[in-house]
Amino acid sequence: MNIEKYEKSKFVGKIQETVRMADGFRSDKDNPVDASFIETAREQFEDDDMTMDSFLADIGIDPSVDTIENIYTVGQADVSWIIPEIFREAILTGLRTSPIWNAITASEQQLDGLKAIMPHINMSDATPKRTAEGETISLGTISYGQKEISLWKMARGIKITYEVKKYVSLDVVSIFLRDFGVKLGHGLDVLAINTLINGEQSDGSESAPIIGVTTPGTKAYRDMLRIWIRMSRLGRTPNVIIGSETSALDTLDMDEFKLRQNSGPTEANLDLKTPVPNSASYFIHGNVPADQEIMVDPSMALVKFNSVPLMLESEKIVSNQTEAFYVSLTTGFAKIMSDSVLILDKSVDFATDGFPDYLDADAAQNVLIG
């Protein structure tokens, strides 16, 4: 570490203060926020262009050369406060690259406590009625209930040996910590996908409906279209699919997906106004049964509740000359609209397992009742 550069930095003596400020945002009892060190520093020092790399360069740290030991032994106690923040930034970078949970989450909400209460709304009798001149407008009803959401703590510890602290550069250590963050993101993917499939209620009342196919054992493009059309008629946009490797191969092997390019113009052009997706994001995940695909409208599917932001704590273990770092967060998912998630299952017969009553699009669109 370049101590001369640190002593000339505008941040000299202010690192601990900034870390404590970020920790204060994270541990606020009323509104904990997952504030990063750099976000806090930008606000504190009124520098919107600041990055972790530019901050480290300003205080004389070169991550490609400097080790943890270099910084701990530089003789400036204030500088050592940046180490956990470098680790935290690397873990968050990996966490945010997880491809699935953040692609199907409509909203994130901060929460004080381990349980959340959110509304459960059923449109029971809100269909518009034809009303004559001077006639009293009839009243419809919307039944309203509440459902309780439980949150989960996800945690894991990692150990760094004294040799790593002494000889391995911060850049290399950060690569491993980013991978640790990716694996933490995989845990969030599992929570999110389980919520899509089973809902968040212990009685299974929020489980996604399973829709069969015309010929059990064989999935056709028509079976996918049936779900897309029904969801679209209900105002949903099912432009995300999550499936197993097997179901993904089945879908990608359909002529409709392999042979999309026509050699010439068709004889007629049909402009379909009910918005069936002409493209969709396909994610493959091991938590989806082999015969199933989850059709999702990400704008209405899930809300993510955050109770305790990402926490990074450490302890020195002298007996085996390691330093242990413990990472944890408390979070959970809840389904927003039950008709935003449907499951296509090629092992099930549509004749016996079709759309449930609450997905009756004809009834939903029947607005001319006298």
C-alpha positions as CSV (number, residue, x, y, z in Angstrom):
1,M,0.0,0.0,0.0
2,N,1.2,3.5,-0.9
3,I,1.1,5.2,2.5
4,E,2.2,8.6,1.0
5,K,-0.7,8.6,-1.3
6,Y,-3.1,7.7,1.5
7,E,-1.8,10.6,3.6
8,K,-2.6,13.0,0.7
9,S,-6.0,11.6,0.1
10,K,-9.2,13.5,0.9
11,F,-10.5,10.4,2.7
12,V,-7.6,10.2,5.2
13,G,-9.0,9.4,8.7
14,K,-12.6,9.2,7.4
15,I,-12.9,5.5,6.3
16,Q,-14.1,4.2,9.7
17,E,-16.6,7.0,9.9
18,T,-18.0,6.1,6.5
19,V,-18.2,2.4,7.3
20,R,-20.1,3.1,10.5
21,M,-22.5,5.3,8.6
22,A,-23.2,2.5,6.1
23,D,-23.6,0.0,9.0
24,G,-26.1,2.5,10.5
25,F,-28.3,2.3,7.3
26,R,-28.1,-1.5,7.3
27,S,-29.1,-1.9,10.9
28,D,-31.7,0.8,11.2
29,K,-34.5,-0.7,13.3
30,D,-37.3,0.9,11.3
31,N,-36.0,0.8,7.8
32,P,-32.9,-1.3,7.2
33,V,-31.3,-0.6,3.8
34,D,-28.7,-2.7,2.0
35,A,-26.4,0.3,1.6
36,S,-23.0,-0.3,0.1
37,F,-19.9,1.5,1.2
38,I,-19.5,3.3,-2.1
39,E,-23.2,4.4,-2.1
40,T,-22.7,5.9,1.3
41,A,-19.3,7.5,0.4
42,R,-20.9,9.1,-2.7
43,E,-23.5,10.8,-0.6
44,Q,-21.1,11.7,2.2
45,F,-18.4,13.3,-0.1
46,E,-20.9,14.5,-2.8
47,D,-19.1,12.5,-5.5
48,D,-21.6,10.7,-7.8
49,D,-18.8,9.3,-10.0
50,M,-17.0,7.5,-7.2
51,T,-16.4,3.7,-7.6
52,M,-14.7,1.2,-5.3
53,D,-11.8,1.1,-7.7
54,S,-11.4,4.9,-7.8
55,F,-11.7,5.0,-4.0
56,L,-9.0,2.4,-3.4
57,A,-6.7,4.1,-5.9
58,D,-7.2,7.4,-4.1
59,I,-6.2,5.9,-0.7
60,G,-3.2,4.2,-2.2
61,I,-4.4,0.6,-2.4
62,D,-3.7,-1.5,-5.6
63,P,-5.9,-4.6,-5.4
64,S,-3.7,-6.4,-8.0
65,V,-0.7,-6.2,-5.7
66,D,-1.7,-5.4,-2.2
67,T,-2.7,-8.2,0.2
68,I,-4.9,-8.2,3.3
69,E,-1.8,-8.4,5.4
70,N,-0.3,-5.3,3.7
71,I,-3.3,-3.2,4.7
72,Y,-3.6,-4.6,8.2
73,T,0.1,-3.9,8.9
74,V,0.4,-0.5,7.3
75,G,0.2,1.3,10.6
76,Q,-3.1,3.1,9.8
77,A,-5.9,1.6,11.8
78,D,-8.5,3.6,9.8
79,V,-7.5,1.9,6.6
80,S,-8.2,-1.6,7.9
81,W,-11.9,-0.8,8.1
82,I,-12.1,-1.0,4.3
83,I,-11.2,-4.7,4.1
84,P,-14.7,-6.1,5.1
85,E,-16.2,-3.6,2.7
86,I,-14.1,-4.9,-0.2
87,F,-15.2,-8.4,0.6
88,R,-18.8,-7.3,0.9
89,E,-18.7,-5.6,-2.5
90,A,-17.3,-8.7,-4.1
91,I,-20.0,-10.9,-2.6
92,L,-22.8,-8.5,-3.6
93,T,-21.4,-8.4,-7.2
94,G,-21.7,-12.2,-7.4
95,L,-25.1,-12.2,-5.7
96,R,-26.5,-9.7,-8.2
97,T,-25.3,-11.8,-11.2
98,S,-27.7,-14.6,-10.3
99,P,-29.9,-14.8,-13.4
100,I,-33.3,-16.0,-12.1
101,W,-34.7,-14.5,-8.9
102,N,-34.2,-10.9,-9.9
103,A,-35.7,-11.6,-13.4
104,I,-39.0,-12.8,-11.9
105,T,-39.3,-10.3,-9.0
106,A,-41.6,-7.4,-9.5
107,S,-40.7,-5.5,-6.4
108,E,-38.4,-5.5,-3.3
109,Q,-39.8,-4.3,0.0
110,Q,-37.9,-3.6,3.3
111,L,-39.4,-5.2,6.3
112,D,-39.0,-4.8,10.1
113,G,-39.2,-8.3,11.6
114,L,-39.5,-11.9,10.4
115,K,-43.1,-11.9,9.2
116,A,-44.9,-9.8,6.6
117,I,-48.6,-9.3,6.1
118,M,-49.8,-8.7,2.5
119,P,-53.2,-8.5,0.9
120,H,-54.9,-11.4,-0.9
121,I,-57.5,-10.0,-3.3
122,N,-60.3,-12.0,-5.0
123,M,-62.3,-10.3,-7.8
124,S,-65.7,-11.8,-6.7
125,D,-68.4,-9.6,-8.3
126,A,-66.9,-6.6,-9.9
127,T,-68.0,-7.2,-13.5
128,P,-69.4,-3.9,-15.0
129,K,-73.2,-3.9,-15.4
130,R,-75.3,-2.3,-18.1
131,T,-77.1,0.6,-16.5
132,A,-80.1,2.6,-17.8
133,E,-80.4,6.4,-17.7
134,G,-81.2,7.5,-14.2
135,E,-80.9,3.9,-12.8
136,T,-79.0,3.3,-9.6
137,I,-75.5,1.9,-10.3
138,S,-75.2,-1.6,-8.8
139,L,-72.4,-2.3,-6.4
140,G,-69.9,-5.1,-7.0
141,T,-67.6,-6.4,-4.3
142,I,-64.0,-7.2,-4.0
143,S,-63.2,-9.6,-1.1
144,Y,-60.0,-8.8,0.7
145,G,-58.0,-11.1,3.0
146,Q,-54.5,-11.2,4.5
147,K,-51.8,-13.7,4.2
148,E,-48.7,-14.0,6.4
149,I,-45.3,-14.4,4.9
150,S,-42.4,-16.0,6.8
151,L,-38.9,-14.9,6.0
152,W,-35.7,-17.0,6.0
153,K,-32.2,-16.4,7.2
154,M,-29.5,-17.6,4.7
155,A,-26.0,-17.8,6.1
156,R,-22.6,-19.4,5.5
157,G,-19.1,-18.9,6.9
158,I,-15.8,-19.0,5.0
159,K,-12.3,-19.2,6.4
160,I,-9.2,-17.4,5.1
161,T,-5.9,-18.7,6.3
162,Y,-3.0,-16.5,7.4
163,E,-1.1,-17.5,4.3
164,V,-3.9,-16.2,2.1
165,K,-4.0,-13.0,4.0
166,K,-0.2,-12.6,3.7
167,Y,0.5,-13.7,0.1
168,V,-2.7,-13.5,-2.0
169,S,-3.7,-10.2,-3.6
170,L,-7.1,-8.6,-3.0
171,D,-8.1,-9.1,-6.6
172,V,-7.6,-12.9,-6.4
173,V,-9.4,-13.2,-3.0
174,S,-12.3,-11.1,-4.5
175,I,-12.7,-13.6,-7.4
176,F,-13.4,-16.4,-4.8
177,L,-15.7,-14.1,-2.8
178,R,-17.7,-13.2,-6.0
179,D,-18.2,-16.9,-6.6
180,F,-19.4,-17.2,-3.0
181,G,-21.9,-14.5,-3.8
182,V,-23.1,-16.3,-6.9
183,K,-23.8,-19.4,-4.8
184,L,-25.7,-17.2,-2.4
185,G,-27.8,-16.0,-5.3
186,H,-28.5,-19.7,-6.3
187,G,-30.0,-20.1,-2.8
188,L,-32.3,-17.1,-3.6
189,D,-33.2,-18.7,-6.9
190,V,-34.4,-21.8,-5.0
191,L,-36.5,-19.8,-2.6
192,A,-38.1,-17.8,-5.5
193,I,-38.8,-20.9,-7.7
194,N,-40.3,-22.8,-4.8
195,T,-42.6,-19.8,-4.2
196,L,-43.6,-19.8,-7.8
197,I,-44.5,-23.5,-7.7
198,N,-45.8,-24.0,-4.2
199,G,-46.7,-20.5,-3.1
200,E,-45.7,-19.2,0.4
201,Q,-48.6,-20.6,2.4
202,S,-48.2,-23.9,4.3
203,D,-51.6,-25.1,3.2
204,G,-50.7,-24.9,-0.5
205,S,-53.4,-22.4,-1.3
206,E,-51.1,-20.3,-3.4
207,S,-49.7,-23.2,-5.4
208,A,-49.5,-22.6,-9.2
209,P,-52.1,-24.6,-11.2
210,I,-50.8,-27.5,-13.2
211,I,-52.1,-27.6,-16.8
212,G,-51.9,-30.7,-18.9
213,V,-51.2,-31.3,-22.6
214,T,-53.4,-32.7,-25.4
215,T,-51.4,-35.9,-25.7
216,P,-49.9,-36.9,-22.4
217,G,-46.2,-37.7,-22.8
218,T,-45.8,-35.4,-25.8
219,K,-45.5,-31.6,-25.5
220,A,-46.6,-29.7,-28.6
221,Y,-46.3,-26.0,-29.4
222,R,-50.1,-25.9,-29.2
223,D,-49.9,-26.8,-25.5
224,M,-47.7,-23.8,-24.9
225,L,-49.9,-21.5,-27.0
226,R,-52.9,-22.5,-25.0
227,I,-51.4,-21.2,-21.7
228,W,-49.9,-18.1,-23.4
229,I,-53.3,-17.2,-24.9
230,R,-55.2,-17.8,-21.7
231,M,-52.7,-15.7,-19.6
232,S,-52.7,-13.0,-22.2
233,R,-56.5,-12.8,-22.1
234,L,-56.4,-12.3,-18.4
235,G,-54.0,-9.4,-18.8
236,R,-50.8,-11.2,-18.1
237,T,-47.6,-11.2,-20.2
238,P,-46.0,-14.7,-19.8
239,N,-42.6,-13.8,-21.2
240,V,-40.4,-15.9,-18.8
241,I,-40.2,-19.7,-18.8
242,I,-38.4,-21.7,-16.2
243,G,-37.8,-25.4,-16.9
244,S,-35.5,-28.4,-16.4
245,E,-32.8,-29.4,-18.8
246,T,-35.2,-32.1,-20.2
247,S,-38.1,-29.7,-20.7
248,A,-35.8,-27.1,-22.3
249,L,-34.5,-29.7,-24.8
250,D,-38.1,-30.7,-25.6
251,T,-39.0,-27.1,-26.3
252,L,-35.9,-26.1,-28.2
253,D,-36.3,-29.2,-30.4
254,M,-39.8,-28.1,-31.6
255,D,-39.9,-27.0,-35.2
256,E,-41.7,-23.8,-34.2
257,F,-38.5,-22.8,-32.3
258,K,-35.9,-24.4,-34.6
259,L,-37.4,-23.3,-37.9
260,R,-38.5,-19.7,-37.2
261,Q,-37.1,-18.2,-40.4
262,N,-39.3,-18.6,-43.4
263,S,-37.8,-18.9,-46.9
264,G,-40.5,-16.7,-48.3
265,P,-43.6,-14.7,-47.5
266,T,-46.7,-16.5,-46.2
267,E,-49.9,-16.4,-48.2
268,A,-51.8,-14.6,-45.5
269,N,-50.8,-12.4,-42.6
270,L,-52.6,-12.7,-39.3
271,D,-52.0,-9.8,-36.9
272,L,-52.9,-11.4,-33.5
273,K,-54.1,-8.6,-31.1
274,T,-54.1,-10.8,-28.0
275,P,-50.5,-10.4,-27.1
276,V,-49.0,-13.9,-27.2
277,P,-45.2,-13.6,-26.6
278,N,-43.1,-13.7,-29.8
279,S,-40.0,-14.1,-27.5
280,A,-39.5,-15.3,-24.0
281,S,-36.5,-15.6,-21.6
282,Y,-35.9,-19.3,-20.8
283,F,-34.1,-20.2,-17.6
284,I,-33.0,-23.7,-16.7
285,H,-33.1,-24.8,-13.1
286,G,-32.8,-28.1,-11.3
287,N,-35.7,-27.4,-8.9
288,V,-38.2,-27.7,-11.7
289,P,-39.5,-31.3,-12.3
290,A,-38.4,-32.8,-15.6
291,D,-41.9,-32.8,-17.2
292,Q,-42.8,-29.3,-16.2
293,E,-42.3,-25.7,-17.4
294,I,-43.3,-22.6,-15.4
295,M,-44.8,-19.8,-17.4
296,V,-44.4,-16.5,-15.6
297,D,-45.5,-12.9,-15.9
298,P,-42.6,-11.3,-14.0
299,S,-44.4,-8.0,-13.5
300,M,-47.0,-9.7,-11.4
301,A,-45.3,-12.8,-10.0
302,L,-43.3,-12.2,-6.9
303,V,-42.4,-9.6,-4.3
304,K,-39.2,-10.0,-2.3
305,F,-39.2,-9.0,1.3
306,N,-35.8,-8.0,2.9
307,S,-35.7,-7.9,6.7
308,V,-31.9,-7.9,7.4
309,P,-29.6,-6.8,4.6
310,L,-26.4,-8.7,3.7
311,M,-24.3,-8.8,6.9
312,L,-20.6,-9.6,7.0
313,E,-19.0,-10.5,10.4
314,S,-15.6,-11.9,11.2
315,E,-13.6,-13.6,13.9
316,K,-9.9,-14.6,14.3
317,I,-9.3,-18.2,15.1
318,V,-5.8,-18.4,16.5
319,S,-5.8,-22.2,17.1
320,N,-5.6,-23.0,13.3
321,Q,-4.4,-19.6,12.1
322,T,-7.5,-18.6,10.1
323,E,-9.9,-15.7,10.0
324,A,-13.5,-16.7,9.6
325,F,-16.0,-14.5,7.8
326,Y,-19.8,-15.1,8.2
327,V,-22.2,-13.9,5.6
328,S,-26.0,-13.8,6.3
329,L,-29.2,-12.2,5.1
330,T,-32.8,-12.5,6.0
331,T,-35.3,-12.5,3.1
332,G,-38.3,-14.2,1.6
333,F,-40.6,-14.2,-1.4
334,A,-44.4,-14.0,-1.8
335,K,-46.7,-14.4,-4.8
336,I,-48.6,-11.3,-5.9
337,M,-51.2,-12.5,-8.3
338,S,-52.2,-16.2,-8.6
339,D,-52.8,-16.0,-12.3
340,S,-49.3,-14.7,-13.0
341,V,-47.8,-18.2,-12.7
342,L,-49.0,-21.4,-14.5
343,I,-47.2,-24.7,-14.9
344,L,-47.3,-26.8,-18.1
345,D,-46.9,-30.5,-17.4
346,K,-46.5,-32.9,-20.3
347,S,-47.2,-36.0,-18.2
348,V,-50.8,-34.7,-17.4
349,D,-53.9,-34.8,-19.6
350,F,-55.5,-31.5,-20.3
351,A,-58.9,-33.2,-20.6
352,T,-58.8,-33.9,-16.8
353,D,-56.3,-31.2,-15.7
354,G,-57.2,-28.0,-17.5
355,F,-57.6,-24.4,-16.3
356,P,-59.1,-23.9,-12.8
357,D,-62.3,-21.9,-12.5
358,Y,-60.5,-18.7,-11.5
359,L,-58.7,-18.7,-14.8
360,D,-62.0,-18.6,-16.8
361,A,-61.2,-15.8,-19.3
362,D,-64.7,-15.9,-20.8
363,A,-66.2,-15.0,-17.5
364,A,-63.6,-12.3,-16.9
365,Q,-64.3,-10.7,-20.2
366,N,-68.1,-10.9,-20.1
367,V,-68.9,-7.3,-19.3
368,L,-72.3,-6.9,-21.1
369,I,-74.5,-8.5,-18.5
370,G,-78.0,-6.9,-18.5
